[in-house]
Amino acid sequence: MRYFLDISYQGSTYHGWQIQKNAISVQEVINEGLSTILRYKTECLGSGRTDTGVHAIQQMAHFDSQDKLD
């Protein structure tokens, strides 16, 4: 099933939305959280990208789950 996330964040400590090899990103933190909660590797895709230090209000992302979530 596909699930959508409506997220807002303070981007001061992140190096943008998209995963990077040597910097922490919003997408990386969300993926880690989803993977911990769902107990299997989970990746989300965002509706857009942001630069380092940029804040977001109502950014949309989605992820697919092999299980139905309640």
C-alpha distances in whole Angstrom, upper triangle without the diagonal:
4,7,10,13,17,19,23,25,29,29,32,32,29,30,27,23,23,23,27,29,31,30,28,25,23,20,21,21,18,17,19,18,14,15,18,16,13,16,15,15,12,13,13,14,17,18,21,24,27,30,31,32,30,29,26,25,22,20,17,14,10,8,6,5,6,7,6,9,12
4,7,10,13,16,20,22,26,26,29,29,26,27,24,20,20,21,24,27,29,28,25,22,20,17,19,19,16,15,18,17,13,15,18,16,14,17,15,15,12,12,10,11,13,14,18,20,23,26,28,29,27,25,22,21,18,17,13,10,7,6,4,6,9,10,9,10,13
4,7,10,13,16,19,23,23,27,26,24,25,22,19,19,20,24,26,28,26,24,21,18,15,17,17,13,13,16,15,11,14,16,14,13,16,15,15,12,11,9,11,12,13,17,19,21,25,26,26,24,23,19,19,15,14,11,9,5,5,6,8,11,11,10,9,11
4,7,10,13,16,20,20,24,24,22,23,20,16,17,19,23,25,27,25,22,19,16,14,16,16,12,13,16,15,12,15,17,16,15,18,18,17,13,12,9,10,10,10,14,16,18,22,24,24,21,19,16,15,12,10,7,6,4,7,9,11,14,14,13,12,14
4,6,10,12,16,17,21,21,19,20,17,14,16,17,21,24,25,23,20,16,13,12,15,14,10,12,15,13,11,15,16,15,15,18,18,17,13,12,9,10,9,10,13,15,16,20,21,21,18,16,13,12,9,8,6,5,6,8,11,13,17,16,15,13,14
4,7,10,14,15,19,20,18,20,17,14,16,19,22,25,26,23,20,17,13,13,16,15,12,14,17,15,14,18,19,17,18,22,21,20,17,15,12,12,10,10,13,14,15,19,20,19,17,14,10,9,5,6,5,7,9,12,15,17,20,20,19,16,17
4,7,10,12,15,16,15,17,14,12,15,17,20,23,24,20,17,14,10,11,14,12,10,13,15,13,13,17,18,17,18,21,21,20,17,15,12,12,10,11,12,13,13,16,17,16,14,11,8,7,5,5,6,8,10,13,16,18,22,22,21,18,19
4,7,9,13,14,13,15,13,12,15,17,20,23,23,20,17,14,10,12,15,13,12,15,17,15,16,19,20,19,21,24,24,23,20,18,15,15,12,13,13,13,12,15,15,13,11,8,5,4,5,6,9,11,14,16,20,22,25,25,24,22,22
4,6,9,10,10,12,11,10,14,16,18,21,21,17,14,11,8,11,13,11,11,15,16,15,16,19,20,20,22,24,24,22,20,18,16,16,13,14,14,13,11,13,12,10,9,6,5,7,9,9,12,13,16,18,22,23,27,27,26,24,24
4,6,8,8,11,11,11,15,17,18,21,20,16,13,12,10,13,15,13,14,17,18,17,19,22,22,22,25,26,27,25,23,21,18,18,16,17,16,14,11,12,11,8,7,5,7,9,12,12,15,16,19,21,25,27,30,30,30,27,28
4,6,5,8,7,9,12,14,15,18,17,13,11,9,8,11,13,12,13,16,17,17,19,21,22,23,25,26,26,24,22,19,17,17,15,16,14,12,9,9,7,5,5,4,7,11,13,12,15,16,19,21,25,26,30,31,31,28,29
4,6,8,9,12,15,16,16,18,17,13,11,11,11,14,15,14,16,19,19,19,22,24,24,25,27,29,29,26,25,22,21,21,18,20,17,15,11,10,7,4,7,7,11,14,17,16,19,20,23,24,28,30,33,34,34,31,32
4,7,9,11,14,14,14,16,14,10,8,8,9,13,13,11,14,17,16,17,20,21,21,23,25,26,26,24,23,21,20,20,18,20,18,15,13,11,8,6,9,10,13,16,18,17,20,20,22,23,27,28,32,32,33,30,32
4,6,8,10,10,11,13,12,8,6,5,6,10,10,9,12,14,15,15,18,19,20,22,24,25,24,21,20,18,17,17,15,17,15,12,10,9,6,6,8,9,12,15,17,15,17,17,20,21,24,26,29,30,31,28,30
4,7,8,9,8,11,10,6,6,5,8,10,10,11,14,15,16,18,20,21,22,24,25,26,25,22,21,18,17,16,15,17,14,11,8,7,4,6,8,11,13,17,18,16,18,17,20,21,24,27,30,31,32,30,32
4,6,8,9,12,12,9,8,5,6,8,10,11,13,14,16,17,19,20,22,23,24,26,24,21,19,16,15,14,11,13,10,7,5,4,4,7,7,9,10,14,15,13,15,14,17,19,22,25,28,29,30,28,30
4,7,9,13,13,11,9,5,5,5,8,10,10,11,14,15,16,17,19,21,21,23,22,19,16,13,11,10,8,10,8,5,5,7,8,10,9,10,10,13,13,10,12,11,14,15,19,21,24,26,27,25,27
4,6,10,12,10,9,6,7,6,8,10,11,11,13,15,16,17,19,21,21,22,20,17,15,12,10,9,8,11,9,6,8,9,10,12,12,14,13,16,16,13,13,12,14,15,18,20,23,25,26,25,28
4,7,9,8,7,6,8,6,6,9,10,10,11,14,15,15,17,20,20,20,18,15,14,11,11,11,11,14,13,10,11,12,12,14,15,16,16,19,19,16,16,14,15,15,18,20,23,25,26,25,28
4,6,6,7,7,10,9,8,12,14,13,14,17,18,18,20,22,23,23,21,18,17,14,14,14,14,17,15,12,13,12,11,14,16,18,18,22,22,19,20,18,19,19,21,23,26,28,30,29,32
4,6,8,10,13,12,10,13,16,15,15,18,20,19,21,23,24,23,21,18,18,16,17,17,18,21,19,16,16,15,14,17,19,21,22,25,26,23,23,21,22,21,23,25,27,29,32,31,33
4,7,10,13,14,11,14,17,16,16,19,21,20,22,25,25,25,23,20,20,18,19,19,20,23,20,17,17,15,13,16,18,20,22,25,26,24,24,22,24,23,26,27,30,32,34,32,35
4,6,10,11,10,11,14,15,14,17,19,19,20,23,24,24,23,20,19,17,18,18,18,20,18,15,14,12,10,12,15,17,18,22,23,21,22,20,22,22,25,26,29,31,32,31,33
4,7,9,7,8,11,12,11,14,16,16,17,20,21,21,21,18,17,15,15,16,16,19,17,14,13,12,10,11,13,15,16,19,20,18,19,18,20,19,22,24,27,28,29,28,30
4,5,5,7,9,10,11,13,15,16,17,19,20,21,20,17,15,13,12,13,12,15,13,10,10,10,9,10,11,12,13,16,17,14,16,14,16,17,20,22,25,26,27,25,28
4,5,5,6,9,10,11,12,14,16,17,18,20,19,16,14,12,10,11,10,13,12,10,9,11,10,10,10,10,10,13,14,11,12,11,14,14,18,20,23,24,25,23,24
4,6,5,6,9,10,10,12,14,15,16,17,16,13,11,8,7,8,8,11,11,10,10,12,13,14,13,13,13,15,14,11,12,9,11,11,15,17,20,21,22,21,23
4,6,5,6,9,10,11,12,14,15,16,15,12,10,8,9,11,11,15,15,13,13,14,14,15,16,16,16,18,18,15,15,13,14,13,16,17,20,21,23,21,24
4,5,5,6,9,10,11,12,14,15,15,13,11,10,10,12,13,16,16,15,15,16,15,15,15,15,15,17,17,15,15,13,14,14,17,17,20,21,22,20,22
4,5,5,6,8,10,11,12,14,13,11,9,8,7,10,10,14,15,14,15,17,16,17,16,15,14,15,15,13,12,10,11,10,13,14,17,18,19,17,19
4,5,5,6,9,10,10,11,10,8,6,5,6,9,11,15,16,15,16,18,18,19,19,18,17,19,18,15,14,11,11,9,12,12,15,16,18,16,19
4,6,5,6,9,10,10,10,8,8,8,10,13,15,18,19,18,19,20,19,20,20,20,19,21,20,18,17,14,14,12,14,14,17,17,19,17,20
4,5,5,6,9,10,11,10,9,10,11,14,15,19,20,19,20,21,21,21,21,19,18,19,19,17,16,14,14,12,14,14,16,16,17,15,17
4,5,5,6,8,8,8,6,8,9,12,14,17,19,19,20,22,22,23,22,21,19,20,18,17,15,12,11,9,11,10,13,13,14,12,14
4,6,5,5,5,5,5,8,10,14,16,20,21,21,22,24,24,25,25,24,22,23,22,20,18,15,14,11,11,10,12,13,15,13,16
4,6,5,7,8,9,11,13,17,19,22,24,23,24,26,25,25,26,24,23,24,23,22,20,18,16,14,15,13,15,14,16,14,16
4,6,8,10,10,12,14,17,19,22,24,24,25,27,27,27,26,25,23,23,22,21,19,17,15,13,14,11,13,12,13,11,13
4,6,8,8,11,13,16,19,22,24,25,26,28,28,28,28,26,25,25,23,22,20,17,14,11,11,8,10,9,11,9,12
4,7,9,12,15,18,21,24,26,26,28,30,29,30,30,29,27,28,26,25,23,19,17,14,13,11,11,11,14,13,15
4,6,10,13,16,19,23,25,25,27,28,28,29,29,28,27,28,26,24,22,18,16,12,11,9,9,11,14,14,17
4,7,10,14,17,20,22,22,24,25,25,27,27,26,25,26,24,22,20,16,14,11,11,10,11,13,16,15,19
4,7,10,13,17,18,19,21,23,23,25,24,23,22,23,21,18,16,13,10,7,8,8,10,12,14,13,17
4,7,10,14,15,15,18,20,20,22,21,21,19,21,19,16,14,10,9,6,8,9,12,14,16,16,19
4,7,10,12,13,15,18,19,20,19,18,16,17,15,12,10,6,5,4,8,10,13,15,16,15,18
4,7,9,10,13,16,18,19,18,17,15,16,14,11,9,5,5,6,10,13,16,18,19,18,21
4,5,7,10,13,15,17,15,14,12,13,11,7,6,4,7,9,13,16,19,21,21,20,22
4,7,10,14,17,18,15,14,12,12,10,7,5,6,8,12,15,18,21,23,23,22,24
4,7,10,14,15,12,13,10,12,11,8,8,9,12,14,18,21,24,26,26,25,27
4,7,10,12,10,11,10,13,13,9,11,11,14,16,19,22,26,28,28,27,29
4,7,8,6,8,8,12,13,10,12,13,16,19,22,25,28,30,30,29,30
4,6,6,9,11,14,16,14,16,16,20,22,25,28,31,33,33,32,33
4,6,9,12,15,18,15,18,18,21,23,27,29,32,34,34,32,34
4,7,10,13,16,15,18,19,22,24,28,30,33,34,34,32,34
4,7,10,13,12,15,16,20,22,26,28,32,33,33,31,32
4,7,10,10,13,15,19,21,25,27,31,31,31,28,29
4,7,6,10,12,16,19,22,25,28,29,28,26,27
4,6,9,12,16,19,22,24,28,28,27,25,25
4,6,10,13,16,19,22,25,25,24,22,22
4,7,10,14,17,20,24,24,23,21,22
4,7,11,14,17,20,21,20,18,20
4,7,11,13,17,18,18,16,18
4,7,10,14,15,14,14,16
4,7,10,12,12,12,15
4,7,9,10,11,14
4,5,7,8,12
4,7,9,13
4,6,10
4,7
4
